[in-house]
Amino acid sequence: MTDLITPEPFTPEYETEEPVLYEVRDGVAWVTMNRTSFNNAQNGQMTYALDDAFMRATNDDAVKCIVLAGNGKHFSAGHDIGTPGRDLLKQFDNRLMVPPHVTRPGAELLYTREQEQYLGMCRRWRDIAKPTVAMVQGACIAGGLMLAWVCDFIIASEDAFFQDPVVRMGIPGVEYFAHAFELPPRIAKEFLLLGERMPAQRAEQFGMVNKIVPRDQLLETTTAIAAKLAAQPRLGVWLTKQAVNHVEELRGKRSAMDAVFHMHHFAHAQNDLTSDNSLGGLDAKSMAAANKKQASEG
Ligand code: ZN
């Protein structure tokens, strides 16, 4: 029997102490991912910085709307699966009544971490009592989808695309399984089973994106929409957001996510048992290579 805990090959080397920037302008909090050298890959450091930023915006009465953005060419390359700042085995102060993950044996380690850092955090952010807007350019891949999906609006540039290729790791979609709520079932199957890029223009057809604009108008358009949201009555906006979120719950979103989260973790455990790696031996490099191969095969 191999060691069931996936060993960390190195301790994290953070390239920045500020993976998330925070600024309030005209009643709008701009929360900006800022790991540009790694296309905003989301490590634990960034996850807790995002949570801090959202908490700060929630507690500030001067903030009426929150925009989530990503600096650089791409909105998000997804969860960090291979930068020097990958911090899988670093213990942060948990926010969600979940125990520390790093001391847990076998599959419990990742299960505990992802309950806290992925599923739990995303649900928490989705229920922020203020309107949220994701401003998406370039890639929005896997873990990046979770960040865009928890926002109330998604404004995308013409070059934006969405992708969840984790079926290649034997995994049924990322941890926050909103795929079949964001997309019609047959399209969700196509999205997941083929794992191909979905251009923003196609995503808009299914209502996954609110608006698409040329890249050079993305900031201006998002600013204008955020300003409109910020001008609405605070409680009315909160209640209205809750009303629609509640309809999603009545359609089974939460229980569907709970069920699929456990399938996701069965897949991680199976990978660990068969390849001694919870991602089935795939990393950012091999995922990119597989992407290229798939694209060239049309
Ligand atoms: Zn996972």
Residues whose N, C-alpha, C, O or C-beta is under 5 A from the ligand:
A	BS01	ZN	E114
